[in-house]
Amino acid sequence: MTGLVAGCDFQPLHGKHSGTAANAGDIISDMSYVTVVPIADRVGQLVRNQLLDLMHPRGMADRPVFRLIVTLVEIREGLAIQQDDSATRYNLRLAAQFSLIDTRNGVALLSGAARAISAYNVVSSDYANLASQKDARKRAALNVAEGIQNRIAVYFSRRRG
């Protein structure tokens, strides 16, 4: 199987590269030049913090060249509805639109969307409900941030290749 993958010009994004393709350190270095604009609301703060952790493991560059703008929409929808119309399970949907802007000329280099769905149960305890909703929000924020970070990493790897 390895021979088949090697023969198709496949280059791993987060591992060792061969030939003239960019290595993972170069992509991480490129992402250090991306500043993440603050995102509205608590879930936006969670997504932004995850993006900063994912994109700047070695810290952000002193003079960022790129600006990442993200907008979010969070929707809660009841799934398991009881006879009294109360929901016992919810889906938390998080949809993000993002743009990577070159600050030198204002050109949008990459635009896209990322989505995540995270489910949680509702029980008789208000504290447990709050905790499970908070956990679902954190999981969705991480999934959205990883989707955005992966798209940016692919963009930088293709730009170098």
N, C-alpha and C positions, 0 to 999 in steps of 0.2 A: 504494500500500500504506500509506503514512503516513496518508493520509486515513481509511482504514478503521480503523487503530489509534486515531487521535485521536477518531473518532466513537464508540468503544465505551467511553469513560470510563477508558481505560487510563492508569495513572500509573506512570512508571518508578520503581523503587525506589532506584536508585543514580545517577540522573541529574537533570536539571532538571525541575521540576514546574511546572505552571501552576495558576492559580486559587487556591483556598483550601487545597488539599492540602498536606501537609507537604513540606518540601524535604529533600534528602539530608543537609544539615547538621544539621537538627533531629533526624533519626533517629540520626545519629552522636552527637549531644549526648545523646539519651535513653539510648543504649547505654553512655555513659560513667558512668551511674549504676548499672550492673550490676557487682557484684563476683562473680568466678568462684571458687567454693569449690575448694580443692585436690582433685585427683582421684588416686585410688590408682594405684600402679605407674608404670613408665617411660612406657608409652603414654598414661596419664592425664596425666602431666606434659607430654607432647608436645601433646595435645589442648588442655590448659589454656593453654599458651604460645601456641598458634595462636589460641585464642579471645581472649586478651588483646590480641594484635596486631591481630586483625580488629575487635574491638569498641571498642578504646581507641586509635585512631590519634593522638589528640590528648592522651592521658593519661586516667586515671580521675578521676572527680569526687571531691572531698574527703570528701563524705558520701554514699556509695552508698545508694540507696533499694531496690534489687532485689538478690536473691541468686540466682545460677545454680548449681544442683546437678546434676552429671553423674555417671552411673555407666556403666562400660564393661565389655564382655565381648569378649575377643580369642580367636579360634579359628583355628588353622592346620589346613588339610586338604590332604593330598597329592592331586595330580591325575594326574600322569603316573607310573604305577607300572611299574617294570621287572619282568622275570621273577624277579629275586631279592628281590622285595617292597620294593625301595628306591624312594623317590619322587625324581623329577627336576624336578618343578614343584609349587609350593604356592600355594594361595590363602590370604591372610591376611584374615580377616573381622573387622571391627570394628563392634560394635553399641553404640549409646549410648542411654540413657534420660536425659531432662533435664526439669527443672522450673525455672521462673522464679517466684520467690517475692517478694511485696511484704513487705519487712521491717517496715513500719509496722503491719501487721495479721496477718502470717503467712499470707495467702491465696496459694494457687498461682494465678498468672495465666495460665500457659501450661505445658503438659506435652506431651512428644512424644518421638519417636525419630529417630535418624539412623543410617544404615548406610553402610559402605564396604567394598569388596572390592579388594584389591591383590594381584597375582600376582608371583611371583619364581621364578627357576630355581635349581636346586641343581646344583653342579658338583663337581669333585674337590678344589677348594681351600677349606679351612675359612674362610680370610679372606674370599674372594669370597662365600661363602655367608652369612657374618655381615654383610657389607656390603650384600648384596642384600636380606636380611631386614630390616635396619635401614632401608634406603631404602623398602621396601614399607610398613613401619610408619609412617614419616614421611608417605608419600603418603596412607595411610588416615587418619591423624590429621588431616591438613589437610582432606581431604574431609568427615570427620565434623564438624570445627569449622566449616567453611563452611556445611554443612547446618543446624547449630544457629544460627549467626549469621544466616543468611537467614530462618529461621523467626522469630527474635526481631525482626529488622528489619521483617518483614511485620506482626508483632503491633503494634509501635510505630507503624507507618505507618497501620494501621487504627484504632488508638486515637486518633490525631490527626485522622483524616479524618472 
